């Protein structure tokens, strides 16, 4: 999907982009605020302009992927079956023009061509216990951190929210970095330490099998610390060096792979406030978990704009996987009917208990194999209602006949979701720039593999030509 590069914008250009985003999000707020499970109870289809309804009505899922989301299948040509209203075309163009591009700057063959579960760019010991998505992420982010560490002269990398330590292990035992891992869950840390030992044994065996392979970097196991990082206060443990630097104070680089909610904000604040932290490489996620206020907005500029507010519903929508959903649309699988079934269930719940709105429904397996009345009965049971309630079968079947409309409305919301993510990340860029730091956003992962693929890179020295080196895929 096309978009705008943060690298191509001046500071004033970024401020103007924030202005444009708040205006556009305010204009289409009704779509962003809507819950798809209320499609029938709130008659969401009729909230769209009549000309939009005419253009979208009857489009099948592959057509929505091609025409609305602008993601045609391989070799497919975009052909509109009718003349679309200019307002809908403007929405589509604006959504593409104002969102940060998610297309990485590198162009190389996929690392999963030979085996969809094994990255050809990672050796076997580093792939063990790691899913393909994570293999791609730890390799790409780890290599960027190594380049950034070399550029800034860092003596230690701090991996915050390190989980089971996959990124930390690759940086420490694969790239030779001195790494401290901080994780709040004791069980995850214990698991990480066991995996460290397992990897060390595997590397030792590999060395014995291939003694001719020269090890180019020393191997230091990551140092794991159990500590919850308070987003509102500085964490002393995070700033402590593992060993005394040879000259002067330690130079720390903070990183976090999908640092959830306020954790990504905590990284920004430590970078801003602590002189020993000289670089940052953060990939945020779970925007709906940001404190309100506190987690957004951070910059004075965005906080001063009318309509800057991003309530929970908008931030939650920004976490959806646009590329993955477009692929589902292209395949037109029966799983797409889940939203329609859930929206139909909501109508039955409201009739039975009007005060019960949008209750959580535990996953119902193999939805696509169920008749709509069977789904509703199971759903009623999961929310504590009588599954034998009398059902209006004709009404349920009428709802099911509108399945493509439900998918079309959800696609509209997804089209706008990247604008919300762009505003959140832009706010972080402006926050750092307001304090005189150098910050950029780079699309680092393949968006088909990793929906949150933009890394915020910040240093306390001009990045300059280093950006092209950071973004380049190693051969």
Secondary structure, DSSP 8 states (H G I E B T S, - for coil): ---B-GGG--HHHHHHHHHHHHHHHHHTHHHHH--GGGTTTTTGGGGS-HHHHHHHTT--HHHIIIIIS----TT-----SS---HHHHHHHHHHHHHSB--S-S-----TTSS-TTS-TTS-HHHHTT--HHHHHHHHHHHHHHHHHHHHHT-SEEEEET-TT-HHHHIIIIIT---EEEEES-HHHHHHHHHHHHHHHHHHHHHHHHTTTS---S-----EEEE----TTS--HHHH--SS--SSSS--EEEEEEEEETHHHHHHHHHHHH-TTEEEEEEEEE-GGGS-TTTTS--SHHHHTSTT----HHHHHHTTS-HHHHHHHHHHT-GGGGHHHHHHHHHHHHHHH-TT--S------TTGGGS-HHHHHHHHHHHTTS-TT----HHHHHHHHTTHHHHHHHHHHHHHHHHHHHHHHHHHHHHHHHHTT-EEEEEE-S-TTT-S--EEEEEESS--TTHHHHHHS---
